């Protein structure tokens, strides 16, 4: 991309995921303007060559493509109120978070009243995957609006797909995170069994990874569990807990049984009870390990 054709992308929320989007877009030649409540995140953006601004409103005023990487419904509501009067007519705003569909719908209505469009674009992948552009984006909403942002998405994600009407993306994300939840716990369970059996965990990782028992979560989280390295987090436990509730609410609404998902929940909540909220969800390995006694000879 030449300097003459550089496009500006705005990012509201420069946490684990938003900062990865910014870094990858800057490396691909985009101009990035962003904001965050944390000064350290703002300083990091500026240090990478991005433009820091003091508010979500200023981001909306500066870009025709705006990515929202927000942690909660409360944050989305506040940002929506701030940018609704400033968003450019014809701009495409992409809500990238794992949040209730009705909260995203409220944002969409507010922005459409100002001549902009909102896409529901949840992302599947961890912070470590985001750093390597190894993400999947499930985009839903107006297809013409999606085509305007597709190229930018492809510059920080591996798999970008248009999924259909607004909200379809979030439904797919619920399904994806149900599997992530179970596979993360099954990885911890398998590694603990291997450790108790006296196996070299690095051997276990190398042997299991390419076989039928492997999974993307095994690929990503097993090394962290083997090293018992849970910080810095690629997905903080306290943030992921909200995803668990969203999945269960969705399953209940669909009247679909989720026995493995339900069986997984106590271990995630145990991690919170142990003060592991800021640790990576790989810390489930430590939770299980704490339930065991000395290995028998």
Secondary structure, 3 states (H helix, E strand, C coil): CCHHHCCEEEEECCCHHHHHHHHHHHHCCCEEEEECCCHHHHHHHHHCCCEECCCHHHHHHHCCEEEECCCCHHHHHHHHHHHCCCCCCCCEEEECCCCCHHHHHHHHHHHHCCCCEEEEEEEECCHHHHHCCCCEEEEECCHHHHHHHHHHHHCCCCEEEEEECCCHHHHHHHHHHHHHHHHHHHHHHHHHHHHHCCCCHHHHHHHHHCCCCCCHHHHHHHHHHHHCCCCCCCCEHHHHHHHHHHHHHHHHHHCCCCHHHHHHHHHHHHHHHCCCCCCEHHHHHHHHHCCCCCCCC
